[in-house]
């Protein structure tokens, strides 16, 4: 009995049982989910979305051809290619793009067949694909282990054989999220690790290997893959009116690419902990239920694939790859290759999957992985052993601050340090509020950017990097820390740096008037006031923002104006009186930005009616007030 017949009969036998189990489990889990909400998609007609998407793919890649009736994408040069080599076909339900249609091309697939969203292509579709790309050297079908796919591909293969077509089938199940007990007779699901099988089998076929050799290589690779996924939420399906979602405080480990329930729901930990938990599920050989890979870091080398399930930013994907690589190195694994990107998605599912390929010892697959594949979906990565890379920082680019013989601007060290902490802590505590405002009238990053800056300053204080006995030197160090915090960080860097320089200038003048007796000079309110006015003038040289433009200047300008007006109105030391009135002027300035038409910054891209209706202050202005008020509250004590 052929492999195709065995696969077909096996999946037919377990189909009813697996469906009942899945439906029952899904209903149990759905009772815990958050209320549904209406999803939004780019869609004309839900019944035509797959065809329209495939048309778009082929328009962007003229090397592909499309049989619309059967939803088949195949190589434009297939008539020439099939005379020379084994042809490869894969496929499955739509919604997993770029799998599988975007992996059609040289050194990969010859054709791919798409079903509707999350639905297997029919037997007749698959048979049409086999007929179109059949080769006298043979055709190999690579199928993910899902009942519908296995049944339809298996039956199509049998019908093709009856027509005299030389065809074989390989079924891939790489999921470790579903253990042996739960999966029962159904077996492991096919996930993103299937792409390793595509690439290696495709490269072998291009090298003119026989059908038997290509199939054996595909089977060998499939047996050495483990994949685990995690998602922050369900995906939403175009055309549906409602979708269910996970609670805000939950993520799900082991969820399938069609939204099938995973094996565990947990609270979101830091990325490194989550990635470690995922990798342990793959590499832990002591877990009898989920240990599918017989892997030993002392003997085995690996390839790692980090797959975006659809809705994770490239920024976060880089974090996941970094965490995964670091943990594998820590576990003494030798990582030869890494791959990162969209390989097999679940529509817009916000999650990732990690796949580990244990590199077989009896087949050198790395050169096959390295062969360039000219397809829309495959990313041609670097052909170097990642574990051999020197990823340490190049000390040549390190910057050592110039040490100059600058005099110290004396200040009460404990008071200066505690004041810095007060300002930073006030900003950190206000971050949710600032972020909320910026989400409404900006791009949502103002609060976090300033929080990160404050956190870096506190860390520098703890590590004794800020000279708290030197007011000017300490402020210049803070200025340097804030330099990389986006536009708002640059403005604070410039302003605080200008205060530092002005303090040295005015203190130097006082030293000269006092016969160069440095130790007898203390910074007073008038010196600070003069430094603030000078720093404001410097800041205004680099930004056109003024009062009334809905920026941080709506706080800084009235604060400095009020502070210096009162300060210089008498010869008495009225610093705290001036500070109190200046804080009130700053608060009024911040409040005045509510509904104000923006003339600069990201808010200028927001419609005026939204600004007016929101009635929230400018995030940068409010943050400036928070900092000043934090300093005043502390000094008032």
C-alpha positions as CSV (number, residue, x, y, z in Angstrom):
1,X,0.0,0.0,0.0
2,X,1.4,3.4,-1.0
3,X,2.3,6.2,1.5
4,X,-0.5,8.3,0.0
5,X,-3.2,5.6,0.7
6,X,-1.9,5.1,4.2
7,X,-2.0,8.8,4.9
8,X,-5.5,9.2,3.4
9,X,-7.0,6.2,5.3
10,X,-5.3,7.3,8.6
11,X,-6.6,10.8,8.5
12,X,-10.1,9.7,7.4
13,X,-10.2,7.4,10.4
14,X,-9.2,10.1,12.9
15,X,-11.1,13.0,11.3
16,X,-14.3,12.6,13.2
17,X,-12.6,12.1,16.6
18,X,-10.3,15.1,16.2
19,X,-13.0,17.4,15.1
20,X,-15.2,16.6,18.1
21,X,-12.2,17.1,20.4
22,X,-11.2,20.4,18.8
23,X,-14.8,21.8,18.9
24,X,-15.3,20.7,22.5
25,X,-11.9,22.2,23.6
26,X,-12.6,25.4,21.7
27,X,-16.0,25.9,23.4
28,X,-14.4,25.4,26.9
29,X,-11.7,28.0,26.1
30,X,-14.0,30.5,24.5
31,X,-16.0,31.0,27.7
32,X,-12.9,32.7,29.2
33,X,-12.3,35.1,26.3
34,X,-12.9,38.9,26.2
35,X,-16.0,40.4,24.6
36,X,-15.9,40.4,20.8
37,X,-15.5,43.6,18.7
38,X,-15.9,44.2,15.0
39,X,-12.7,43.6,13.0
40,X,-11.5,45.9,10.3
41,X,-9.8,44.7,7.1
42,X,-9.0,45.8,3.5
43,X,-11.7,43.8,1.8
44,X,-14.0,44.3,-1.2
45,X,-15.9,41.0,-1.2
46,X,-14.9,38.3,1.4
47,X,-15.7,35.6,-1.1
48,X,-13.1,37.1,-3.6
49,X,-10.4,38.2,-1.1
50,X,-8.1,35.1,-1.8
51,X,-8.3,35.5,-5.6
52,X,-7.7,39.2,-5.4
53,X,-4.7,38.7,-3.1
54,X,-3.2,36.1,-5.4
55,X,-3.7,38.4,-8.4
56,X,-1.8,41.1,-6.5
57,X,1.1,38.7,-5.8
58,X,1.4,37.7,-9.4
59,X,1.3,41.3,-10.5
60,X,4.2,42.2,-8.3
61,X,6.2,39.1,-9.4
62,X,6.0,38.5,-13.2
63,X,7.9,35.3,-12.7
64,X,4.7,33.7,-11.3
65,X,1.6,32.6,-13.1
66,X,-1.9,32.2,-11.7
67,X,-4.8,29.8,-12.6
68,X,-7.6,31.7,-11.0
69,X,-10.3,29.0,-11.2
70,X,-8.2,26.6,-9.1
71,X,-6.2,29.2,-7.1
72,X,-2.9,27.8,-8.3
73,X,0.3,29.8,-8.4
74,X,3.1,28.3,-10.4
75,X,6.4,29.2,-12.0
76,X,6.2,31.0,-15.3
77,X,9.1,28.9,-16.6
78,X,7.6,25.6,-15.5
79,X,7.5,24.0,-18.9
80,X,11.2,24.3,-19.1
81,X,12.0,23.4,-15.5
82,X,9.8,20.3,-15.3
83,X,11.9,18.7,-18.1
84,X,15.0,19.0,-15.9
85,X,14.1,18.3,-12.3
86,X,11.6,17.0,-9.8
87,X,8.8,19.4,-9.2
88,X,7.4,20.4,-5.8
89,X,3.9,21.4,-4.8
90,X,2.6,22.6,-1.4
91,X,-0.4,24.4,-0.3
92,X,-3.2,24.8,2.3
93,X,-5.7,27.3,3.4
94,X,-5.2,31.0,2.7
95,X,-4.4,33.3,5.6
96,X,-0.9,32.0,6.1
97,X,0.9,34.2,3.6
98,X,3.6,34.2,2.5
99,X,3.1,30.4,2.9
100,X,2.8,28.8,0.5
101,X,2.2,30.8,-2.7
102,X,5.1,33.3,-2.1
103,X,7.6,30.4,-1.9
104,X,7.1,29.5,-5.5
105,X,10.2,30.1,-7.5
106,X,13.8,28.9,-8.2
107,X,15.2,26.5,-5.5
108,X,11.9,26.3,-3.8
109,X,8.4,25.3,-4.9
110,X,7.2,24.7,-8.4
111,X,3.6,25.5,-7.5
112,X,1.3,26.1,-4.6
113,X,-2.4,25.6,-4.2
114,X,-4.6,27.9,-2.0
115,X,-7.9,27.1,-0.4
116,X,-10.2,29.7,1.1
117,X,-9.1,31.2,4.4
118,X,-8.1,28.5,6.8
119,X,-9.7,25.9,4.5
120,X,-7.8,23.2,2.6
121,X,-7.8,23.3,-1.2
122,X,-10.0,20.7,-2.7
123,X,-8.9,17.5,-4.3
124,X,-9.7,18.8,-7.8
125,X,-7.6,21.9,-7.2
126,X,-4.6,19.9,-6.1
127,X,-5.0,17.4,-9.0
128,X,-5.1,20.4,-11.4
129,X,-1.8,21.6,-9.9
130,X,-0.2,18.2,-10.2
131,X,-1.3,18.0,-13.9
132,X,0.1,21.4,-14.6
133,X,3.6,21.0,-13.2
134,X,4.0,17.2,-13.4
135,X,7.5,16.1,-14.3
136,X,8.9,12.9,-15.8
137,X,11.4,13.0,-12.9
138,X,8.5,13.0,-10.5
139,X,6.5,15.4,-8.3
140,X,6.6,15.7,-4.6
141,X,3.7,17.0,-2.5
142,X,4.7,18.7,0.8
143,X,1.7,18.9,3.2
144,X,1.2,20.3,6.6
145,X,-0.3,17.8,9.0
146,X,-4.0,18.9,9.1
147,X,-6.8,16.5,8.4
148,X,-8.3,18.4,5.5
149,X,-5.0,19.0,3.8
150,X,-3.9,15.4,4.3
151,X,-7.1,14.0,2.9
152,X,-7.3,16.3,-0.1
153,X,-3.6,16.0,-1.0
154,X,-3.6,12.3,-0.4
155,X,-6.7,11.7,-2.6
156,X,-5.3,14.0,-5.4
157,X,-2.0,12.0,-5.3
158,X,-3.8,8.7,-5.7
159,X,-5.9,10.1,-8.6
160,X,-2.7,11.4,-10.2
161,X,-1.0,8.0,-9.9
162,X,-4.1,6.4,-11.6
163,X,-3.4,8.7,-14.5
164,X,0.2,7.5,-14.7
165,X,1.8,10.6,-13.0
166,X,4.8,9.9,-10.8
167,X,4.0,11.5,-7.5
168,X,5.0,11.1,-3.8
169,X,3.8,12.9,-0.6
170,X,5.5,14.0,2.6
171,X,3.5,15.1,5.6
172,X,5.1,17.6,8.0
173,X,4.2,17.9,11.7
174,X,6.6,20.0,13.6
175,X,4.4,21.4,16.4
176,X,5.6,20.7,20.0
177,X,2.8,22.7,21.6
178,X,0.4,19.8,21.4
179,X,1.8,16.9,23.3
180,X,1.4,13.2,22.6
181,X,-1.5,12.7,24.9
182,X,-3.6,15.5,23.5
183,X,-2.8,15.0,19.9
184,X,-3.5,11.2,20.1
185,X,-3.8,9.7,16.7
186,X,-3.9,13.0,14.9
187,X,-0.3,13.8,15.5
188,X,1.7,17.0,15.5
189,X,0.4,20.0,13.6
190,X,2.3,21.5,10.7
191,X,3.7,24.9,11.4
192,X,6.4,27.3,10.2
193,X,9.1,24.6,10.4
194,X,7.6,23.3,7.2
195,X,9.5,26.1,5.4
196,X,12.7,24.3,6.2
197,X,11.4,21.3,4.3
198,X,10.4,23.5,1.3
199,X,13.8,25.1,1.1
200,X,15.9,22.0,1.4
201,X,13.8,19.8,-0.8
202,X,13.5,22.6,-3.4
203,X,17.3,23.1,-3.4
204,X,17.9,19.4,-3.8
205,X,15.4,19.2,-6.7
206,X,17.2,22.1,-8.4
207,X,20.4,20.1,-8.1
208,X,18.7,17.4,-10.2
209,X,18.3,14.9,-7.3
210,X,15.9,12.0,-7.9
211,X,12.4,11.9,-6.5
212,X,13.5,9.3,-4.0
213,X,16.4,11.5,-2.8
214,X,14.3,14.6,-2.6
215,X,11.6,12.8,-0.6
216,X,14.1,11.2,1.7
217,X,15.7,14.5,2.4
218,X,12.3,16.1,3.1
219,X,11.4,13.3,5.5
220,X,14.8,13.6,7.3
221,X,14.4,17.3,7.7
222,X,10.8,17.0,8.9
223,X,11.8,14.6,11.6
224,X,14.3,17.0,13.0
225,X,12.2,20.1,13.4
226,X,10.4,21.5,16.5
227,X,8.2,24.5,16.5
228,X,6.3,26.4,19.2
229,X,4.1,29.5,18.9
230,X,2.8,32.1,21.2
231,X,0.2,34.7,20.6
232,X,-1.0,37.8,22.4
233,X,-4.5,37.6,20.9
234,X,-6.6,35.8,18.3
235,X,-6.5,36.8,14.7
236,X,-9.5,38.3,12.9
237,X,-10.9,36.9,9.7
238,X,-11.9,39.2,6.9
239,X,-15.6,39.0,6.3
240,X,-16.6,38.2,9.9
241,X,-18.6,40.7,11.8
242,X,-17.3,39.8,15.2
243,X,-14.2,38.1,16.7
244,X,-13.2,36.9,20.1
245,X,-10.1,38.1,21.9
246,X,-8.0,37.0,24.8
247,X,-8.3,38.9,28.1
248,X,-5.9,41.9,28.3
249,X,-3.7,40.1,30.9
250,X,-3.4,36.8,29.1
251,X,-1.2,35.3,26.3
252,X,-1.5,31.8,24.9
253,X,1.3,29.3,24.4
254,X,0.9,26.7,21.7
255,X,-2.0,28.3,19.8
256,X,-2.3,26.9,16.2
257,X,-2.1,28.9,13.0
258,X,-5.9,28.6,12.6
259,X,-6.6,29.9,16.0
260,X,-6.8,26.5,17.7
261,X,-6.3,26.7,21.4
262,X,-2.9,26.3,22.9
263,X,-1.8,24.3,25.8
264,X,-1.3,27.1,28.4
265,X,-2.5,30.6,29.1
266,X,-0.2,32.8,31.2
267,X,0.4,36.5,32.0
268,X,2.9,38.3,29.7
269,X,6.4,38.0,31.1
270,X,9.5,39.9,29.8
271,X,10.5,38.8,26.3
272,X,13.6,36.9,27.5
273,X,11.6,34.8,29.9
274,X,8.9,34.1,27.4
275,X,11.4,33.1,24.7
276,X,13.2,30.9,27.2
277,X,10.0,29.1,28.0
278,X,9.2,28.6,24.4
279,X,12.7,27.2,23.6
280,X,12.7,24.9,26.6
281,X,9.5,23.4,25.3
282,X,11.4,22.4,22.1
283,X,14.8,21.4,23.5
284,X,13.7,19.8,26.8
285,X,14.4,16.1,26.2
286,X,13.0,15.2,29.7
287,X,9.4,16.1,28.9
288,X,8.0,12.7,27.8
289,X,4.8,14.4,26.4
290,X,6.5,17.1,24.3
291,X,10.0,15.9,23.7
292,X,10.0,15.3,20.0
293,X,13.6,16.3,19.2
294,X,16.4,14.0,20.4
295,X,18.8,17.0,20.7
296,X,22.1,17.4,22.5
297,X,23.9,20.8,22.6
298,X,27.2,19.0,22.9
299,X,26.7,17.0,19.7
300,X,24.1,18.8,17.6
301,X,24.2,22.0,15.6
302,X,21.0,23.9,14.8
303,X,19.3,26.4,12.6
304,X,16.8,28.8,14.1
305,X,13.7,30.4,12.5
306,X,11.9,33.2,14.1
307,X,8.5,33.6,12.4
308,X,6.1,36.5,12.6
309,X,2.6,35.2,12.9
310,X,1.3,38.4,11.3
311,X,0.9,41.2,13.8
312,X,4.3,41.7,15.5
313,X,6.4,44.8,14.7
314,X,9.9,44.3,13.2
315,X,11.2,46.1,16.3
316,X,9.9,43.4,18.6
317,X,10.9,40.6,16.2
318,X,14.5,41.7,16.6
319,X,14.2,41.5,20.4
320,X,12.8,37.9,20.1
321,X,15.7,36.9,17.8
322,X,18.3,38.4,20.2
323,X,16.7,36.7,23.2
324,X,16.5,33.4,21.4
325,X,20.1,33.4,20.2
326,X,21.4,34.5,23.6
327,X,19.5,31.7,25.4
328,X,20.6,29.0,22.9
329,X,24.2,30.1,23.3
330,X,23.8,30.0,27.0
331,X,22.6,26.4,26.7
332,X,25.7,25.7,24.7
333,X,24.0,25.2,21.3
334,X,26.0,26.0,18.1
335,X,23.7,28.1,15.9
336,X,24.8,27.8,12.3
337,X,22.0,29.8,10.7
338,X,19.1,32.1,11.8
339,X,16.1,33.2,9.8
340,X,13.7,35.9,10.8
341,X,10.6,37.4,9.2
342,X,7.2,36.5,7.9
343,X,7.2,32.8,6.8
344,X,3.9,31.3,7.9
345,X,1.4,33.7,9.4
346,X,-2.1,33.5,10.8
347,X,-3.6,36.6,9.2
348,X,-3.0,39.5,11.6
349,X,-2.3,37.3,14.7
350,X,0.0,39.2,17.1
351,X,2.5,36.5,17.9
352,X,5.6,34.6,16.9
353,X,6.7,31.1,16.5
354,X,10.2,29.7,17.0
355,X,11.4,26.7,15.0
356,X,14.6,24.7,15.6
357,X,16.1,22.5,12.9
358,X,18.5,20.0,14.3
359,X,21.0,19.7,11.4
360,X,21.2,16.1,10.3
361,X,24.6,14.5,10.4
362,X,24.0,12.3,7.4
363,X,23.0,15.1,5.1
364,X,24.7,18.5,4.9
365,X,21.6,20.8,4.5
366,X,23.3,24.1,5.2
367,X,24.5,24.5,1.6
368,X,21.0,23.8,0.5
369,X,19.6,26.4,2.9
370,X,22.3,28.9,1.6
371,X,21.4,28.5,-2.1
372,X,19.7,31.7,-3.2
373,X,15.9,31.5,-3.7
374,X,14.3,34.1,-5.9
375,X,10.8,34.1,-4.5
376,X,8.6,36.7,-2.9
377,X,8.6,35.1,0.5
378,X,12.1,33.7,1.2
379,X,14.6,36.1,2.7
380,X,18.1,35.3,1.7
381,X,20.1,35.6,4.9
382,X,23.8,35.8,5.6
383,X,25.7,32.6,4.8
384,X,27.9,32.5,7.9
385,X,27.8,30.5,11.1
386,X,26.1,32.9,13.6
387,X,27.8,31.3,16.6
388,X,31.1,32.3,15.0
389,X,30.3,35.9,14.7
390,X,32.1,38.4,17.0
391,X,29.1,40.4,18.2
392,X,31.0,42.2,21.0
393,X,31.1,46.0,20.8
394,X,34.0,47.5,18.9
395,X,35.9,49.5,21.4
396,X,37.1,51.8,18.6
397,X,33.8,53.4,18.4
398,X,33.5,54.1,22.1
399,X,33.6,57.8,23.0
400,X,35.6,59.0,25.9
401,X,34.5,62.4,27.1
402,X,37.3,65.0,27.0
403,X,38.6,65.7,30.4
404,X,39.2,69.4,30.8
405,X,40.5,71.4,33.6
406,X,37.1,73.0,34.4
407,X,36.4,74.6,37.8
408,X,33.7,73.1,39.9
409,X,30.4,75.0,40.3
410,X,29.9,74.2,44.0
411,X,26.5,72.9,45.1
412,X,25.1,71.0,48.0
413,X,25.7,67.4,46.7
414,X,22.9,65.7,48.6
415,X,20.4,68.4,47.6
416,X,21.4,68.3,44.0
417,X,21.1,64.5,43.9
418,X,17.8,64.3,45.7
419,X,16.4,67.1,43.4
420,X,17.4,65.1,40.3
421,X,15.7,62.0,41.7
422,X,12.6,64.0,42.5
423,X,12.3,65.3,38.9
424,X,13.0,61.9,37.4
425,X,10.5,60.1,39.7
426,X,7.8,62.7,39.0
427,X,8.3,62.1,35.3
428,X,8.2,58.3,35.6
429,X,5.0,58.4,37.7
430,X,3.4,60.7,35.1
431,X,4.3,58.5,32.1
432,X,0.9,56.8,31.8
433,X,-0.8,60.2,31.8
434,X,1.6,61.7,29.2
435,X,1.4,58.6,27.0
436,X,-2.4,58.8,27.1
437,X,-2.3,62.5,25.9
438,X,0.2,61.7,23.2
439,X,-1.8,58.7,22.0
440,X,-4.7,61.0,21.4
441,X,-2.9,64.0,19.9
442,X,0.5,62.6,18.8
443,X,2.3,59.4,18.0
444,X,2.1,57.9,21.5
445,X,5.9,57.8,22.3
446,X,6.4,61.0,24.3
447,X,5.7,59.5,27.7
448,X,7.9,56.4,27.2
449,X,10.7,58.4,25.6
450,X,10.9,60.7,28.6
451,X,10.5,57.8,31.1
452,X,13.4,56.0,29.5
453,X,15.5,59.2,29.7
454,X,14.6,59.6,33.4
455,X,15.4,56.0,34.1
456,X,18.8,56.3,32.4
457,X,19.5,59.4,34.6
458,X,18.6,57.5,37.8
459,X,20.9,54.6,36.7
460,X,23.7,57.0,36.0
461,X,23.2,58.5,39.5
462,X,23.3,55.1,41.1
463,X,26.5,54.3,39.2
464,X,28.1,57.6,40.3
465,X,28.5,58.8,36.8
466,X,26.9,62.2,37.6
467,X,29.1,64.6,39.6
468,X,26.6,65.8,42.2
469,X,29.2,68.2,43.8
470,X,29.4,70.2,40.5
471,X,26.1,71.8,39.4
472,X,27.4,72.6,35.9
473,X,29.2,69.2,35.4
474,X,26.3,67.3,36.7
475,X,23.8,69.1,34.4
476,X,26.1,68.5,31.4
477,X,26.2,64.8,32.1
478,X,22.4,64.8,32.2
479,X,22.3,66.7,29.0
480,X,24.5,64.0,27.3
481,X,22.3,61.2,28.6
482,X,19.2,62.8,27.0
483,X,20.8,63.4,23.6
484,X,19.4,60.2,22.1
485,X,15.8,60.6,23.2
486,X,14.3,61.7,19.9
487,X,13.3,65.3,19.2
488,X,12.1,66.0,22.7
489,X,15.3,64.4,24.2
490,X,17.4,66.6,21.9
491,X,15.6,69.8,23.0
492,X,16.1,68.9,26.7
493,X,19.7,68.0,25.9
494,X,20.2,71.4,24.3
495,X,18.4,73.3,27.0
496,X,20.1,71.7,30.0
497,X,23.5,71.8,28.3
498,X,23.0,75.5,27.7
499,X,22.1,76.0,31.4
500,X,25.3,74.1,32.3
501,X,27.4,76.4,30.1
502,X,25.7,79.5,31.3
503,X,26.3,78.6,34.9
504,X,30.0,78.3,34.3
505,X,30.0,81.6,32.5
506,X,28.2,83.5,35.3
507,X,30.0,81.8,38.1
508,X,33.3,82.5,36.3
509,X,32.3,86.2,36.3
510,X,31.6,86.1,40.0
511,X,34.9,84.4,40.7
512,X,36.7,87.1,38.8
513,X,34.9,89.8,40.8
514,X,35.9,88.0,44.0
515,X,39.6,87.9,43.3
516,X,39.5,84.3,41.9
517,X,38.5,82.8,45.3
518,X,36.6,79.9,43.8
519,X,35.8,78.1,47.1
520,X,33.9,81.2,48.4
521,X,31.5,81.3,45.4
522,X,28.0,79.7,45.8
523,X,25.3,79.6,43.2
524,X,22.4,81.8,44.1
525,X,18.9,82.3,42.6
526,X,20.0,85.2,40.5
527,X,22.8,83.1,39.0
528,X,20.3,80.4,38.1
529,X,17.8,82.9,36.8
530,X,20.4,84.5,34.5
531,X,21.5,81.0,33.3
532,X,17.9,80.1,32.5
533,X,17.3,83.2,30.5
534,X,20.5,82.6,28.5
535,X,19.7,78.9,28.0
536,X,16.2,79.9,26.7
537,X,17.8,82.2,24.2
538,X,20.1,79.4,23.0
539,X,17.1,77.0,22.7
540,X,15.2,79.6,20.6
541,X,18.1,79.7,18.2
542,X,17.4,76.1,17.3
543,X,13.6,75.8,17.3
544,X,11.0,78.2,15.9
545,X,8.6,77.1,18.7
546,X,7.3,80.0,20.8
547,X,4.5,80.5,23.3
548,X,1.2,79.7,21.7
549,X,2.5,77.0,19.3
550,X,1.3,74.1,21.5
551,X,4.7,72.8,22.5
552,X,6.9,72.5,25.7
553,X,7.7,76.2,25.1
554,X,4.2,77.1,26.3
555,X,5.5,76.0,29.8
556,X,9.2,76.9,29.6
557,X,8.8,80.5,28.4
558,X,6.2,81.6,31.0
559,X,8.1,79.7,33.7
560,X,11.5,81.5,33.0
561,X,9.8,84.9,32.4
562,X,7.9,84.8,35.7
563,X,10.9,83.4,37.6
564,X,13.3,86.0,36.4
565,X,10.9,89.0,36.6
566,X,10.3,88.4,40.3
567,X,13.8,87.3,41.0
568,X,15.4,90.5,39.6
569,X,12.7,92.9,41.0
570,X,14.5,93.1,44.4
571,X,18.0,92.6,45.8
572,X,16.6,90.2,48.4
573,X,16.9,86.4,48.1
574,X,13.4,85.6,47.0
575,X,14.2,82.5,45.0
576,X,11.5,80.2,46.4
577,X,8.9,83.0,46.1
578,X,9.8,83.4,42.5
579,X,9.8,79.6,42.0
580,X,6.3,79.3,43.4
581,X,4.9,82.0,41.1
582,X,6.8,80.6,38.1
583,X,5.3,77.1,38.8
584,X,1.8,78.6,38.7
585,X,2.7,80.3,35.4
586,X,4.0,77.0,34.1
587,X,0.7,75.2,35.1
588,X,-1.4,77.8,33.4
589,X,0.8,77.5,30.3
590,X,0.4,73.8,30.2
591,X,-3.4,74.0,30.7
592,X,-3.6,76.7,27.9
593,X,-2.5,74.1,25.3
594,X,-5.8,72.2,25.7
595,X,-7.6,72.7,22.4
596,X,-4.9,75.0,21.1
597,X,-4.1,74.6,17.4
598,X,-0.6,73.1,17.0
599,X,1.9,74.8,14.7
600,X,4.8,72.4,15.3
601,X,5.4,68.8,16.2
602,X,3.5,65.6,15.5
603,X,0.2,67.1,16.6
604,X,0.1,69.2,13.4
605,X,-0.9,66.0,11.5
606,X,-4.0,65.6,13.7
607,X,-7.2,67.2,12.5
608,X,-8.1,70.4,14.4
609,X,-11.5,69.2,15.4
610,X,-9.9,66.2,17.1
611,X,-7.5,68.4,19.1
612,X,-10.4,70.6,20.2
613,X,-12.7,67.8,21.1
614,X,-10.0,65.9,23.0
615,X,-9.2,68.9,25.3
616,X,-6.0,67.4,26.5
617,X,-2.8,69.4,27.1
618,X,0.2,69.1,24.7
619,X,2.1,66.0,26.0
620,X,5.5,67.8,25.8
621,X,4.1,70.9,27.6
622,X,2.6,68.7,30.3
623,X,5.8,66.8,30.8
624,X,7.8,70.0,31.2
625,X,5.3,71.1,33.9
626,X,5.6,67.7,35.6
627,X,9.4,68.1,35.8
628,X,9.4,71.6,37.1
629,X,6.6,70.9,39.6
630,X,8.6,67.8,40.8
631,X,11.6,70.0,41.5
632,X,9.5,72.7,43.2
633,X,7.7,70.2,45.5
634,X,11.0,68.7,46.5
635,X,12.7,72.0,47.3
636,X,9.6,73.3,49.1
637,X,10.1,70.5,51.6
